[in-house]
Amino acid sequence: VIQLDDSALQLGLDNARLALETARINLQSAERSSGSALAQSDAALQAAQTGFDIAQTSFTEGERLLEAGGIAQAELNQLQAGLVQARVTLLQAQAAAATSRRAPEENLELLRLAVEQAQTQVEQAEQAL
């Protein structure tokens, strides 16, 4: 009976198991962190929406005050500039929120695939033994 040295195959299996565990840890870590990033972008979006709403209300009130002679045109211009800035901030926050929703899911899918690939490598290494 000839006994083959399977130490290289065993090492391959050990490495495949280690890669699988690493892939699982990376996936779990990404799943945990994606929730907090999404919460932060949602909070920023809410703050930007509130700022825009306040600027819109202030500008509308400013228009009425200008008609009644309560403020000068320069003051209304400042309110309008504030409204434009609040709109820009809101658009930026909306874009950031959309990106934070999309990017983590794409990253999670890649990590899920990495886990599947590592699992396949473990199975192949087990069969080789």
Secondary structure, 3 states (H helix, E strand, C coil): CCCCCCHHHHHHHHHHHHHHHHHHHHHHHHHHHHHHHHHHHHHHHHHHHHHHHHHHHHHHHHHHHHHHCCCCHHHHHHHHHHHHHHHHHHHHHHHHHHHHHHHHHHHHHHHHHHHHHHHHHHHHHHHHC
